[in-house]
Amino acid sequence: MSEVQLSLHIPEPLRRPGERADFSHLRIPPAGALARPPVDAPAGELHELAYGLIRVLDEEGHAVGAWQPAASPDTLCRGLRAMLLTRAFDERMSRAQRQGRTSFYLKSRGEEAVACAQALALEPDDMCFASYRQPGLLIARGYPLVEMMNQVFSNARDPLKGRQLPVLYSSRRHGFFTLSANVATQYCQAVGWAMASAYRGDHRIASAWVGEGSTAEGDFHHVLTFAAVYRAPVVLNIVNNQWAISSFAGLAGAETAPFAARAIGYGLPGLRVDGNDFLAVLAATAWASARARANLGATVIELFTYRAESHSSSDDPSKYRPADEPQAWPLGDPIERLRRHLGRSGALSDAQFEALRQETDAAVREAAREAEAIGTLGKSRADPATLFEDVFEQPDWRLVEQARRLAPRE
């Protein structure tokens, strides 16, 4: 009989609060190191892409390697503007939450390239099933900032009439499916929607986003089975920002293998991408969406990035990670990296960048003035009569009776 005593491995973060951040364990390959396979390459030949890291921008801001996207300077400047707008919007709404003008807020600082680059890589009528840290999808697609703020403030012009949390947006017109606070459910919705699109012979694909912590949910694995079996035209994104609320990525399996490698067991391509490299995210998403449109099925993309802020306004990251960890993240800031690239290529001068930053800041300030004039939390709210709207196409008799009772008496 063996004398070895069994023991259980409990994953632990490398550094705790009060200690210095350390990312020396990460192996960051040079930009341009990975080959870009044909869109129709068999999934079994793509394992290297799940274990490597697709990068385009080098440390000097030059675009190198086979994954350089065919994107014009104008397109990249649009992406930079969307990221700046997203960050300015986040800052303004976060301050509003601290001032008591809204109940809850959640920032995406450091992850703007994920949503903004992917919005440009997808078609405008593709359906997005986001998590709560991709407001850049809506901003890049032109959703009015005032409408977003009205929902954050839960005021009388809230487009969802007070029925959702402040950051759980929805806009069918902009291809943005209603957010769910329950993690991983959007994967189920996205694959089901994509299967329906294919069943109807439509041209639209779906794309979904979850955090790395959500990959530990059963929904994630059920969805990969359906996506693989039925070759659903969908892009399945895992935003690995290293932290799921207050638990580090190791508790979801990061110590064992990259999250992109989970695709391999289902016979799907897995791409692991530098999530702070706008060009790499753009190129990988374009590759995966082209594969979906060619009836070649789903692709799993792990976007390797870092949550620079707290999980939400209800969270204090100083309780579980070193204070200097955001500054120590080795892949830098997505806005600064794209700005450096555009400057190196001569597409954007320092003066033009500063003008763009001021223009986006001004756009957010103006939207905030308009939304705040309508009202902030507790100062303005949707008409109670709207409680009975948008539930059934033909109102149920019980709702009709309840609405009658609520109506003011003359």
C-alpha positions in Angstrom: 0.0 0.0 0.0 1.3 3.5 -0.9 2.7 5.5 2.0 2.1 8.8 0.2 -0.5 11.0 2.0 -3.0 12.7 -0.2 -3.2 16.5 -0.2 -5.5 19.0 -1.8 -4.2 21.8 -3.9 -5.8 25.2 -3.0 -4.8 27.9 -5.5 -3.4 31.0 -3.9 -2.5 34.4 -5.6 1.2 35.1 -5.7 0.9 38.4 -3.9 -1.4 39.7 -1.2 -2.3 43.3 -0.1 0.7 45.0 1.4 3.1 43.2 -0.9 4.6 44.4 -4.1 3.0 43.2 -7.4 4.9 40.6 -9.3 4.0 39.4 -12.8 7.4 37.8 -13.4 5.7 34.4 -13.8 4.0 35.5 -17.0 5.7 34.6 -20.3 4.9 37.3 -22.8 6.0 36.4 -26.3 7.2 39.0 -28.7 4.7 40.7 -31.0 4.3 39.0 -34.3 5.6 35.6 -33.1 2.5 33.6 -34.1 1.5 32.7 -37.6 -2.0 33.6 -38.8 -3.6 30.4 -40.3 -6.3 30.4 -43.0 -9.8 31.0 -41.8 -10.7 27.4 -42.8 -7.8 25.7 -41.0 -8.9 22.6 -39.1 -9.3 23.3 -35.4 -7.0 20.4 -34.6 -4.1 22.3 -36.2 -4.5 25.4 -34.2 -3.5 24.3 -30.6 -0.5 26.7 -30.6 -2.9 29.7 -30.8 -4.6 28.7 -27.6 -1.3 28.4 -25.7 0.6 31.3 -27.2 -0.4 35.0 -27.3 -1.5 36.8 -30.4 0.2 40.2 -30.4 0.6 42.8 -33.1 2.0 46.0 -31.4 5.5 45.8 -30.2 7.0 47.9 -27.4 7.7 50.8 -29.7 4.2 50.9 -31.2 5.0 49.3 -34.5 2.6 46.7 -36.0 4.4 43.5 -36.8 3.7 39.9 -37.9 1.1 38.1 -39.8 -1.9 39.1 -37.6 -1.7 42.8 -38.7 -5.3 43.7 -39.5 -6.3 45.4 -42.8 -7.5 48.5 -40.9 -7.2 52.0 -42.2 -5.9 54.8 -40.0 -9.4 56.3 -40.0 -10.8 53.0 -38.6 -8.1 52.9 -35.9 -8.8 56.6 -35.0 -12.5 55.7 -34.6 -11.5 52.9 -32.3 -9.3 55.3 -30.3 -12.1 57.8 -30.0 -14.5 55.0 -28.8 -12.0 54.0 -26.1 -11.5 57.6 -25.0 -15.3 58.1 -24.8 -15.7 54.9 -22.8 -13.1 55.9 -20.3 -14.5 59.4 -19.9 -18.0 58.0 -19.5 -16.8 55.6 -16.9 -15.0 58.4 -14.9 -18.0 60.7 -15.0 -20.5 58.0 -13.9 -18.2 56.6 -11.2 -18.0 60.1 -9.7 -21.8 60.4 -9.9 -22.1 57.1 -7.9 -19.8 58.4 -5.2 -21.9 61.6 -5.0 -25.1 59.6 -4.5 -26.5 60.3 -8.0 -26.8 56.7 -8.8 -26.9 53.5 -6.8 -24.3 51.4 -8.5 -21.6 51.6 -11.2 -19.0 49.3 -12.7 -15.9 50.5 -14.7 -14.1 49.0 -17.6 -10.8 50.9 -17.3 -7.9 48.9 -18.8 -10.3 46.7 -20.9 -11.6 49.3 -23.4 -9.8 47.6 -26.4 -11.8 44.4 -25.9 -15.2 46.0 -26.6 -14.2 48.8 -28.9 -12.0 46.8 -31.2 -14.5 43.9 -31.4 -17.3 46.3 -32.2 -15.4 47.4 -35.2 -14.6 43.9 -36.3 -18.2 42.7 -36.2 -21.0 43.9 -38.6 -23.4 46.5 -37.2 -26.3 44.1 -37.2 -24.5 41.2 -35.5 -26.0 40.5 -32.1 -23.8 41.1 -29.0 -24.4 39.3 -25.8 -22.2 41.2 -23.4 -21.3 41.0 -19.8 -21.4 44.2 -17.7 -17.9 45.4 -18.6 -18.4 46.0 -22.3 -20.2 49.4 -22.6 -17.7 50.2 -25.3 -19.7 48.0 -27.6 -22.6 50.4 -27.4 -20.5 53.5 -27.5 -18.6 52.3 -30.6 -21.9 51.5 -32.3 -23.2 55.0 -31.6 -25.7 54.4 -28.8 -26.5 57.9 -27.4 -24.5 58.7 -24.2 -27.5 60.5 -22.8 -29.7 57.4 -23.0 -26.9 55.4 -21.2 -26.8 58.0 -18.5 -30.6 58.2 -18.1 -30.5 54.5 -17.3 -27.6 54.9 -14.9 -29.5 57.7 -13.1 -32.8 55.6 -13.2 -34.6 58.8 -14.2 -37.8 59.6 -16.1 -36.2 59.0 -19.4 -34.5 55.7 -18.5 -35.0 53.7 -21.7 -35.6 50.5 -19.6 -38.0 52.4 -17.3 -36.3 51.5 -14.1 -36.4 47.7 -14.6 -32.7 47.0 -14.7 -29.6 47.8 -12.7 -27.9 51.0 -13.9 -25.2 49.3 -16.1 -27.3 46.4 -17.5 -28.1 48.1 -20.8 -30.2 46.9 -23.7 -30.7 48.1 -27.3 -32.1 45.9 -30.0 -31.5 48.8 -32.5 -27.8 48.6 -31.8 -27.5 44.8 -31.7 -27.0 44.7 -28.0 -29.0 42.0 -26.2 -30.3 42.7 -22.7 -27.6 42.2 -20.1 -28.1 39.6 -17.3 -26.7 39.9 -13.8 -26.4 36.1 -13.7 -23.0 35.2 -15.0 -22.6 32.9 -18.1 -26.3 33.0 -19.1 -25.4 35.3 -22.1 -23.4 32.4 -23.6 -26.5 30.3 -23.7 -28.5 33.1 -25.2 -25.8 33.8 -27.8 -25.5 30.3 -29.0 -29.2 29.8 -29.2 -29.6 33.1 -31.1 -26.8 32.1 -33.5 -28.4 28.7 -34.1 -31.7 30.3 -34.9 -30.0 32.7 -37.3 -28.4 29.8 -39.1 -31.7 27.8 -39.1 -33.4 30.7 -40.8 -30.7 31.1 -43.3 -29.9 34.6 -42.1 -26.5 36.4 -42.5 -26.0 37.6 -38.9 -23.7 36.1 -36.4 -23.6 36.4 -32.6 -20.8 37.2 -30.2 -20.8 36.8 -26.4 -18.5 37.8 -23.6 -17.9 36.3 -20.1 -15.2 36.8 -17.5 -12.7 34.1 -16.8 -14.4 33.3 -13.5 -17.6 32.4 -15.4 -15.9 29.6 -17.3 -16.3 27.6 -14.1 -20.1 27.7 -14.5 -21.9 24.7 -16.0 -23.5 27.0 -18.6 -20.1 27.6 -20.2 -19.5 23.9 -20.9 -23.1 23.2 -22.0 -22.7 26.0 -24.5 -19.4 24.8 -26.0 -21.0 21.4 -26.6 -24.0 23.0 -28.5 -21.6 25.4 -30.4 -19.4 22.5 -31.5 -22.1 20.0 -32.4 -24.2 22.4 -34.4 -21.4 24.7 -35.7 -23.2 27.7 -34.4 -22.1 31.0 -36.1 -20.8 32.6 -32.9 -17.7 34.2 -31.4 -17.3 33.2 -27.7 -15.1 35.6 -25.8 -13.5 35.0 -22.4 -12.3 38.3 -20.9 -9.5 37.1 -18.6 -8.8 40.2 -16.6 -7.2 38.2 -13.8 -9.9 38.8 -11.1 -13.5 37.6 -10.8 -14.9 39.9 -8.1 -12.4 39.2 -5.3 -11.2 35.8 -6.4 -8.2 35.5 -8.7 -8.1 33.6 -12.0 -6.4 30.5 -10.5 -9.7 29.5 -8.8 -11.2 29.2 -12.2 -8.3 27.0 -13.5 -5.7 29.6 -14.8 -2.9 27.6 -13.2 -3.6 24.5 -15.3 -4.0 25.9 -18.8 -5.0 29.1 -20.7 -8.7 29.6 -20.8 -8.5 29.5 -24.6 -7.4 25.9 -24.4 -10.8 24.8 -23.1 -11.9 25.0 -26.7 -9.6 22.2 -27.7 -11.6 19.5 -25.9 -14.7 20.5 -27.8 -13.0 20.5 -31.2 -13.2 24.3 -31.5 -10.4 26.8 -32.3 -9.1 28.7 -29.3 -7.3 32.0 -29.7 -5.4 33.6 -26.8 -5.0 37.3 -27.5 -3.3 40.3 -26.0 -6.4 42.1 -24.8 -4.6 45.4 -24.4 -3.4 45.4 -28.1 -6.2 47.0 -30.1 -4.9 45.7 -33.4 -4.5 42.1 -32.1 -8.1 42.1 -30.8 -9.4 43.5 -34.1 -7.5 40.9 -36.1 -8.5 37.9 -34.0 -12.2 38.9 -33.9 -12.2 39.5 -37.7 -10.7 36.0 -38.2 -13.2 34.4 -35.9 -16.2 36.2 -37.4 -15.1 35.3 -41.0 -14.9 31.7 -39.9 -18.5 31.9 -38.4 -19.8 33.5 -41.6 -18.3 30.7 -43.7 -20.3 28.1 -41.8 -17.2 26.8 -40.1 -18.6 27.2 -36.6 -17.6 28.9 -33.3 -14.3 30.2 -32.1 -13.3 30.7 -28.5 -11.2 33.9 -27.9 -9.4 34.5 -24.6 -8.7 38.2 -24.2 -5.7 38.4 -21.8 -6.1 41.7 -20.0 -6.3 43.3 -16.5 -9.1 44.9 -14.5 -7.4 48.1 -13.4 -10.2 49.2 -11.2 -12.5 47.6 -8.6 -15.0 45.0 -9.6 -17.8 47.5 -9.0 -18.6 50.4 -6.8 -19.4 47.8 -4.1 -15.9 46.4 -4.1 -12.6 47.3 -2.5 -9.7 45.7 -4.4 -7.2 46.8 -1.7 -8.6 44.0 0.4 -7.3 41.2 -1.9 -4.5 42.4 -4.2 -1.4 44.6 -4.0 -2.1 48.3 -4.5 0.5 48.7 -7.3 -0.7 45.8 -9.3 -2.6 47.8 -12.0 0.6 49.9 -12.7 2.7 46.7 -12.8 0.6 45.0 -15.4 3.1 44.1 -18.2 0.8 44.6 -21.2 0.3 48.3 -20.6 -2.7 50.6 -21.2 -4.8 49.9 -24.4 -5.4 53.6 -25.1 -1.7 54.6 -24.8 -0.6 51.7 -26.9 -2.9 52.5 -29.8 -2.0 56.2 -29.5 1.7 55.4 -29.7 1.1 53.3 -32.8 -0.9 56.0 -34.6 1.8 58.5 -33.7 4.6 56.3 -35.0 2.7 55.8 -38.3 2.1 59.5 -38.7 -1.7 59.1 -38.5 -2.2 61.1 -35.3 0.0 63.8 -33.8 0.2 64.7 -30.1 -1.9 67.8 -30.8 -4.5 65.8 -32.6 -4.7 63.3 -29.8 -5.1 66.1 -27.2 -7.9 67.6 -29.3 -9.6 64.2 -29.6 -9.3 63.7 -25.8 -10.8 67.2 -25.2 -13.6 66.5 -27.7 -14.6 63.2 -26.0 -14.4 64.8 -22.5 -16.7 67.6 -23.7 -19.1 65.1 -25.3 -19.5 63.3 -22.0 -19.9 66.5 -20.0 -22.6 67.7 -22.3 -24.4 64.4 -22.1 -24.2 64.5 -18.3 -25.7 68.0 -18.2 -28.6 66.8 -20.3 -29.2 63.7 -18.3 -28.8 65.4 -14.9 -31.4 68.0 -16.0 -33.9 65.2 -16.4 -33.0 64.0 -12.9 -30.7 61.7 -11.0 -31.4 58.8 -8.5 -34.4 59.6 -6.4 -35.0 63.0 -8.1 -36.8 61.6 -11.1 -38.3 58.3 -12.1 -40.3 56.5 -14.7 -44.1 57.0 -14.7 -45.5 54.1 -12.6 -48.0 53.5 -15.3 -45.2 52.2 -17.5 -45.0 49.2 -15.1 -47.7 47.5 -17.3 -46.1 48.2 -20.6 -43.7 46.0 -22.7 -44.7 42.8 -21.0 -47.2 41.2 -23.3 -48.0 42.0 -27.0 -51.7 41.8 -25.9 -52.1 42.9 -22.3 -53.2 40.2 -19.9 -56.5 41.1 -18.3 -55.0 41.1 -14.8 -52.5 43.7 -15.9 -55.3 45.8 -17.4 -57.2 45.6 -14.1 -54.1 46.5 -12.1 -53.4 49.5 -14.3 -57.0 50.7 -13.9 -56.6 50.5 -10.1 -53.3 52.5 -10.3 -54.7 55.2 -12.4 -55.4 58.5 -10.5 -59.1 59.1 -9.8 -60.7 62.2 -11.2 
